[in-house]
């Protein structure tokens, strides 16, 4: 892909550099520390305990059956959330971007509500709503609550892609004999696919990471990984928690990285 | 074979097309010419089936296709920005309609090759779209639209995004392609020289209406309305009052320009009922104006039965245009400007300078009278 010709920019002021480095350090050093600490374990040596590089905490982590169960549950929840949010999000984005109906603008503005609403409120509201409807809390309620906020991200990413979509491509396909369904399959879908995958990845990561909303909407025995992490912390900080946190950071970084790449990487 | 009858279309209460009726014959290169916003693109979109008229019908070979969706119409379109599918290579773009039609692979490959050969793009089959130049994309778009041999090919300003040199070459190629295939082309453009060069017939549109339909010679040399006259080519406009038809010829009339000066010019068919005294313009193309240094009359005046309108001007400007030169003169107490376009070689021979007193003249048959009332839109 060709780079658009970029104008040369002035070099930043030295103060700007210092502030930038400082701000990023403040943000990232704690994360880095967690990751580094997770790879060191005490080994008894001649002079007492010595900290050496080791995968001991990760081994313990993987031997922990309860933890394994919560990991699988978290992955399941994230996968279901991702699929549901993507299906609803893509159709929603199509409707908001392409169809003409009363209340369209109002509906479109509603899609950002979950992004600006405090998570605590979202979680609380969900649990109250489930209680009111008499829905028993469990994995399904976590998924439903996650879909409500992950949906927004899918709608926003896909809508952005549809907005700068050249509709004459779809007209050309129709002109060449494609029925509306064929136009969608052969032209629209392949061209918005990067945005759909980006949205799906984002939904997956957000769901996998989420603690607060899961905490409110989970039933007994449906603990997700972040919830397990939280309960481990209550029994005191140990290095297993560092290892677990590192894993969470890793999964999130990959998911967000892929999502970002897909959103900005390809232009029509 | 392609016919539009009484097409009306409004967008948001604004009339875009008003009772447009056109009939095209098979194998014709038909241009729809007009300024931007005249409704020509909407008309083309109605022919393709992307838009639907509020009233009126579109007939193809006698059958109404007004309600037929675009994918079921045997017409194809070349889009202004080509609209090539960026996620497919050249061959996949060209083969798009064949794949939909479930044409077998060997047949498909053969026809793609054939279509690419038609537009001189052999060897480009595997290329990505974003590696092609504008002219190459244009050819691919053409091959894609032609592969099914549609009855009618619609072209929406297909050359407007190209550089001048490529544009001129594509004009010639499009024209010869159309002749070779014997297909009906409907060519939308705002470029009058493009329309004049390429078309068998031209429909000139303005404000959602068809002002005139005719051959390039018709619309250029015998415009029906002031708009057509001014939209195609340069024009001299001399103001005056209608002084009645010329004796013996109802096709010609006199115009009084004041100071006792009278010019004779043709009366176009839509202007036959002009009342005497009506404000009119005598219009004449600059290349039809002759001039001679004073006391050397233009030789054309010697021909019998041809009325030559003569008048004396002071040369005010000489514009060098390469092959030709535009010479402007003032007359009627310095209020009217007349421009004559001459071959540059002639000008050099006469050796004219600004300020010279020069005799201008034009034949009555080369000029026409149009009511000033409908020229405000020009």
Interface residues (C-beta under 8 A of the other chain):
Chain A: X2 X166 X168 X169 X171 X172 X173 X174 X175 X176 X177 X178 X179 X182 X186 X187 X190 X191 X268
Chain B: X48 X49 X50 X69 X70 X71 X72 X75 X76 X77 X79 X80 X81 X83 X84 X85 X86 X87 X96 X97 X100 X101 X130 X144 X145 X148
